[in-house]
Amino acid sequence: NYLLDSKCKLDSTTFENNKLTLVFDAPYSTDAPHKIRIANLADECGNIMKDTTIQFVYHPAALYDLVISEIMATPEPSAGLPENEWIELYNRSPFDIYLVDYNIIIGNKYYNIDDGMIGAKSYAILTKVSGDNGMQKYGNVVNVSKMPALPQSGSITIGIGGANPICKTNYKQSWFADDLKAAGGYSLERIDVDNADESAANWAQTENSAGGTPCAQNSINQTVIDSTKPQLLRVVPVDDNALQLYFSEPVTIDGHHEMLNIEPVGCNPIFAYTSANDLTMVVTILDNFLSENETYTLTVDSTLTDIAGNRLGANTARFAW
């Protein structure tokens, strides 16, 4: 019934709540088009579906493929938009991103995001949907059924499965320049959606008279050039085979432990991933135990970059266990 255009063979199928899950015996290639042919599929009454071929691309989202591009934390009193709290996401990547097993962390609490999709270079609104809450007319709305009230200042993280962060914004009410807008009915907008800078330099109050621009280009959109090199600030051993690396900003190191070198030899990094709690921190697991009272030097390959593509500046740090 199902034929994938690769060497992968179908291993198992499950069908639940009108959703069919196909599991194959091997991974298929990422960031490349695939086709799956569905044939001779019937419902419980014997009605046969027309043979169908579907094209798809599997793109595992990387750090800051998605950005939080707009935040409506205080929708009342409304300036023209529905009185709902919402968060807008923008997909910076050239691939569609499917929100399967995604969650949103507000403060330190996790909330599941319903399955959805954000097209390449497109937007989605995350909000609590109860019937037609008025947001659907603006575009792609994705439900967060247990989404809590957003604080006027706070932390929002988008991640996968609770352990794989994609983006994080620590926003502040003080980013509003106008007290009237800060009081409610107006959003905060990211100035440059292709810039991962999360500081006040890349955020400001909306200038849209309705109070925001859900699923549309931000009213304050302009290019913000990032030419600042990331820096390795320090290395902290947290166990005899685990390190925390602190950088001046998020870097693209996930899955690339080979970019790390430790001297004297004897402990080699075998895993490196960005912390969900702090996107400037990289957790590194070693294949051996650190020696007590030994001083080490960790060097990061200078080709490592930040999200904007700036290569690493300071790339060595000493530490001891």
C-alpha positions in Angstrom: 0.0 0.0 0.0 2.9 2.4 0.7 6.0 2.8 -1.4 8.8 5.3 -0.6 11.2 6.4 -3.3 14.3 5.2 -1.3 15.8 2.0 -0.2 13.9 2.2 3.1 11.3 -0.6 3.6 8.1 -0.2 5.6 8.5 -1.7 9.1 5.1 -0.9 10.7 2.0 1.2 10.5 -0.4 2.6 13.1 -3.7 4.4 12.6 -5.3 6.5 15.3 -7.6 9.5 15.3 -7.5 9.7 11.5 -3.7 9.9 11.6 -1.6 7.3 9.9 2.0 6.7 11.1 4.5 4.8 8.9 7.7 3.5 10.4 10.5 2.5 8.0 13.5 0.3 8.7 16.1 2.9 8.1 16.5 6.7 8.0 15.8 8.5 4.8 17.9 11.5 3.7 17.3 14.9 5.1 16.7 18.2 3.2 16.0 16.3 0.0 12.7 15.7 -1.8 11.0 12.3 -1.4 7.9 10.8 -2.8 5.6 8.3 -1.2 2.9 6.5 -3.2 -0.2 5.3 -1.5 -2.3 2.7 -3.4 -5.3 0.4 -2.7 -6.2 2.0 0.6 -9.8 1.5 1.7 -11.9 2.8 4.6 -14.0 0.5 6.9 -16.9 0.5 4.3 -14.6 -0.7 1.5 -14.4 2.6 -0.3 -11.1 2.7 -2.1 -9.0 5.9 -2.1 -7.7 7.1 -5.4 -4.0 6.2 -5.8 -2.0 9.2 -4.5 1.6 10.3 -4.6 2.8 12.8 -2.0 6.1 14.7 -2.1 7.7 15.7 1.1 11.0 16.9 2.6 12.3 15.9 6.0 14.1 18.8 7.6 15.1 18.5 11.3 14.9 22.0 12.6 18.2 23.5 13.7 18.8 26.2 16.3 17.0 29.4 15.3 15.4 28.0 12.2 12.3 29.3 13.9 12.3 32.6 15.7 9.7 34.2 18.0 8.9 37.2 15.9 6.0 38.9 17.8 4.5 38.7 21.3 1.1 39.9 22.3 1.2 39.5 26.1 -1.4 42.1 27.1 -4.2 42.2 24.5 -6.6 44.3 26.5 -7.7 47.0 25.9 -7.7 46.2 22.2 -6.5 48.6 19.7 -8.2 46.6 16.9 -7.1 43.0 17.2 -9.0 40.2 19.0 -8.4 40.2 22.8 -6.3 37.1 22.8 -2.7 36.5 23.9 -0.6 35.0 21.2 3.0 34.4 20.1 4.0 34.6 16.4 6.7 32.3 15.0 8.6 32.8 11.8 10.3 30.0 9.8 13.6 31.4 8.6 14.6 28.2 6.8 13.9 27.2 3.2 12.0 24.1 4.3 8.6 23.5 5.8 8.8 22.7 9.5 6.2 20.3 11.0 5.4 21.0 14.7 5.4 17.4 15.8 6.4 16.8 19.4 7.0 20.6 19.8 6.5 22.4 23.1 6.6 25.9 24.4 8.3 26.7 27.7 6.9 29.8 29.5 9.1 30.5 32.5 10.0 27.0 33.6 6.7 25.2 32.6 6.2 23.1 29.5 3.1 23.1 27.3 2.5 20.9 24.3 1.9 22.5 20.9 -0.7 20.8 18.7 0.6 19.3 15.5 0.9 21.9 12.8 3.1 23.2 10.0 5.0 26.4 9.3 5.9 26.9 5.6 9.3 28.0 4.5 9.8 31.8 5.1 6.3 31.9 6.7 4.5 32.6 9.9 2.3 30.9 12.5 0.4 32.1 15.5 0.5 30.1 18.7 -2.5 30.7 20.9 -5.2 28.9 22.9 -7.9 28.1 20.4 -11.5 27.7 21.7 -13.8 27.7 18.7 -13.2 30.7 16.5 -11.3 33.1 18.7 -10.9 35.6 15.9 -7.3 34.9 15.1 -7.9 32.4 12.3 -8.6 35.1 9.8 -5.1 36.4 10.1 -3.4 33.2 8.9 -1.9 30.0 10.2 -3.1 29.4 13.8 -1.6 26.5 15.9 -3.3 25.6 19.1 -1.7 25.5 22.5 -4.6 24.1 24.5 -3.1 24.7 27.9 -1.3 27.9 27.1 -1.2 30.1 30.3 -1.5 33.8 30.6 1.7 35.5 29.3 3.5 37.7 31.8 4.3 41.3 30.8 7.9 40.4 31.0 9.2 36.8 30.8 10.9 34.0 29.0 9.6 31.9 26.1 11.4 28.9 24.6 10.3 26.8 21.6 11.7 23.3 21.6 11.2 19.7 20.6 10.5 16.9 23.1 11.6 19.1 26.1 15.3 18.6 25.4 16.0 20.1 22.0 15.7 23.9 22.0 15.0 25.8 18.8 14.7 29.4 20.0 14.4 31.5 23.1 13.3 35.1 23.9 13.6 36.9 27.2 11.3 39.8 26.6 10.7 42.9 28.8 7.8 45.3 29.1 10.5 48.0 29.2 11.0 47.4 25.5 7.9 49.5 24.9 8.8 53.2 24.4 5.2 54.3 24.8 3.5 53.9 28.2 0.0 53.8 26.5 1.1 50.9 24.3 2.8 49.1 27.2 -0.5 49.2 29.1 -2.1 46.8 26.6 -3.5 46.2 23.1 -0.1 46.4 21.4 2.6 43.8 20.6 6.3 43.6 20.8 7.9 42.9 17.4 11.3 41.6 16.3 12.9 44.2 14.1 14.8 41.7 11.9 13.3 38.2 11.8 16.5 36.9 10.1 18.7 38.1 13.0 18.8 35.8 16.1 19.8 38.7 18.4 17.4 38.6 21.4 18.4 41.9 23.0 16.4 45.1 23.0 18.4 46.2 20.0 16.3 43.8 17.9 12.9 44.3 19.5 10.5 47.2 19.8 6.8 48.1 20.1 4.6 47.6 17.1 3.8 50.7 15.0 0.7 49.1 13.5 -2.4 51.1 14.5 -4.4 47.9 15.1 -1.9 46.8 17.7 0.1 44.2 15.8 0.8 42.3 12.6 -0.1 38.6 13.2 1.0 36.4 10.4 2.3 39.3 8.4 5.6 41.3 8.0 6.3 43.3 11.2 5.5 47.0 11.0 9.1 47.8 12.2 10.8 45.4 9.8 14.3 46.4 8.8 17.7 44.7 8.4 19.9 44.6 11.6 23.4 43.7 10.6 25.2 41.3 13.0 29.0 41.4 12.5 30.0 40.6 16.1 32.1 37.5 16.5 31.0 35.0 19.2 33.4 34.3 22.0 34.1 31.2 24.2 33.9 32.7 27.7 34.6 29.9 30.0 34.4 26.1 30.6 32.9 24.6 33.7 33.3 20.9 34.6 30.1 19.7 36.2 31.0 16.1 36.5 34.1 14.0 35.8 32.9 13.4 32.2 30.7 16.4 31.5 31.5 20.1 30.7 29.5 23.2 30.3 30.8 25.6 27.7 29.6 29.2 27.9 29.6 31.4 24.8 28.8 35.1 24.4 25.8 34.1 22.2 24.2 31.0 20.7 26.5 29.0 18.3 25.8 26.3 15.7 27.6 23.4 17.4 24.7 20.9 18.0 25.9 17.4 16.7 29.4 18.6 16.0 31.5 17.5 19.0 34.4 16.9 16.6 34.9 20.7 16.7 36.1 20.4 20.3 39.6 19.4 21.4 40.9 18.9 24.9 44.6 18.8 26.0 46.3 16.9 27.5 44.8 14.0 25.6 42.8 11.3 27.2 39.3 12.8 27.3 37.6 13.3 24.0 34.2 15.0 23.5 31.6 12.5 22.1 28.5 14.6 22.3 27.7 18.3 22.3 24.3 20.0 22.5 22.8 23.3 23.3 21.2 23.6 26.8 17.4 24.1 26.8 17.8 26.5 29.8 20.5 28.7 28.3 21.0 28.8 24.6 24.5 30.3 25.1 25.6 27.2 27.0 26.8 24.0 25.3 26.8 20.7 27.3 29.6 18.4 26.3 30.0 14.7 27.3 33.4 13.0 27.3 34.5 9.5 26.6 36.7 9.2 29.6 37.0 10.6 33.1 38.8 13.8 34.0 41.8 13.5 36.3 41.7 15.2 39.7 43.9 18.3 40.1 44.7 18.3 36.4 44.5 21.5 34.3 43.1 21.2 30.8 42.8 23.4 27.8 39.7 23.2 25.6 40.0 24.6 22.0 37.0 25.1 19.8 37.5 25.0 16.0 37.7 28.6 14.8 35.3 27.8 11.9 32.4 27.5 14.4 29.9 30.3 13.8 27.0 32.0 15.5 23.5 32.0 13.9 24.4 34.9 11.6 27.5 33.1 10.3 30.2 35.1 12.2 33.2 32.9 13.0 34.4 32.4 16.5 36.8 34.9 18.1 38.2 33.7 21.4 38.2 29.9 21.1 40.3 28.5 24.0 39.6 28.2 27.7 41.4 26.5 30.6 39.6 24.5 33.4 40.5 22.0 36.1 38.7 19.2 37.8 
